[in-house]
Amino acid sequence: MTIKPCQAILTEMVEPAEVVAQTASEDPEVGLRGVASLRALVEAVEELQVRRARELEWSWQRIAALLGVSKQAVHQKYGTGERRPRRRLR
């Protein structure tokens, strides 16, 4: 039994605290990579929570109000019923 395939996956994972620290880097490449990773994380969490709210039969208006957007915007983004492709965390 070998653990190398699993190890490859684990080494690519980045801790959220590390990503936040990257955004304060003096190196713009590192900082911008951190910003992109945070953006991907926020989008993934938002999608997860919107889908959960819909499973609990929350209205689009209620979800939109909590996200600070219009109900049309949140429905357009998540209302198709299919999962959106996710950005990779960097």
N, C-alpha and C positions, 0 to 999 in steps of 0.2 A: 504494500500500500504506500502511495506517495502523496504528499500534500502540496506539491508544487503548483498544480492548477489552481487550487484554492488560494495559495499564497499570492499568486499573481493578481488575483482579484482583490485580495485584502490590501496589498501594497498600493493599489490605485485609489483606494478610498481616502478621502481627506476629511479630517475633523473640522466641524463648523468653526471652532475657535481658531484653528489654523487659517481658515479662509478669511475670517474677520481680520486676523493679524496681517495677512497679505495686503489688505486694502490700505494699510498704513505704511507700506513699504516706501522707501525713498526711490526705488526702481519702478518707473511707470509700468514696465512690462509685468512685473510681479503684482503691482497694485491693480492694474486693469484685469489681469487674470482672476484675481480675487473677486473683483466686482462682478465679472461674468459668472463666476461660480455661485456667488450669492444670488444673482438674478435667477439662475437656473433652479436653485434650491427654493427660492420664494415661489416661483411658478409651479414647481412640483407640489409644494405644500398647499398652495392656494387651490390647485386642481383637486387634490385629495379632499380638502375640507368642503369645497363646493359639491363634489360628488356625494360626500357623506351627508351634507345638508339636504340634498335632493332625495337621497334614500330615506331620509326622515320626513320627507314631504314638505320641506320648507319651500316657500314661494320664491320665485326669482327676485321679486321686489325686496323681500326680507334679506336675502343673500346680498343683493346689490347694495342695499343701505349699509350693511356692515362693512362692505368692501369700499364704500365711497364712490360707487360708479352707478350708472343707470342700469335699470333692469334689462334694457335692450342690449347693453354692452356685455353684461355677464351671460345672458342667454346666447348671444352670438358667439361668445368665446367657448362656452361649455355645453350648450344646449343640443349639440348634434348627436349625442349619445355614444360617440366613438372617442376613444382616448387620443389625445394629441401627442405627436412625437415630442420627446423631452430632449432638452439640451443636456449635454454631458457636463458634469462637474469637472472643473479643471484643477 
